[in-house]
Amino acid sequence: MTPDAVLDVLREAATAVKAALDVLDDWGLAGTRPGQYRSDLAADDAALAVLDKAGLGVLSEETGVHHPDRAVVVALDPVDGSTNASRRLPWYASSLCAVDADGPCAAFVVNQATGESFEALRGGGARTDGHGPLRASTVTTLATAVVGLAGWPPRHGGWKQMRALGAAALDLCAVAAGRLDAYVDFSWSAHGPWDYLAGMLICQEAGASVVDAFGRDLVCLEHDCRRTPIAAATPELVSELVVLRTAEG
């Protein structure tokens, strides 16, 4: 399957999620595991049906690993920002990243509340709603940066302004689009690959830098894998943020 064909499948899976959410009456907690909502389960079922039919493996936040032996495995967060979704805060997304033997090859993230989408192909640039190319900002210093945060920083980090929006995939896409200058995870290894891989590829194709704060490989397809992602518009800014984040432990 070509990368373009894979991207088409990712779009189809996200569309299936939207259809499942549109008919869902109860968006509350599912009672299955802490923090899992009924919207997560309904969305996961819809996306898995599309991805499996297309012959793709899946690493899902909600249901684990499916067919890891397949040539392409999709890191899937059917509803990234589930708490936002349960409260109807319009910042929640479906995030899908296809990974082959050479790493992430196609990514699709769609804000399911607004319909705005972000996508990228490895080496092919990044776009929003089919228009592009996306370009990150040119900010190089923390003092002039607007920074998205996950977790609670122990102190003011020296940024110009901060935002805590609550959906990592969309936050990363905001960096790719130049709406945020950077994103920093202040929680401790709280994000799985499904949270950041799609946003990572979209950022990279938009010219931004994405790293793990503690130097670990961000490409991981195990369900217990957790990382501390940092994304920034420029290498200078990402370096400054790594120093800030690692100093906090």
Buried (B, 14 or more C-beta within 10 A) or exposed (E): BEBEEBBBBBBBBBBBBBEBBEEBEEBEBBEEEEEBBBBBBBBBBBBBEBBBEBEBBBBBBBBEEBEEEBEBBBBBBBBBBBBBBBEEBEBBBBBBBBBBEEBBBBBBBBBBBEEBBBBBBBEBBBBBEEEBBBBBBEBBBBEEBBBBBBBEBEEEBEBEEBBEBBBBBBBBBBBBBBBBBBBBBBEEBBBBBBBBBBBBBBBBBBBBBBBBBBEBEBBBBEBEBBBBBBBBBBEBBBBBBBEBBEEBE
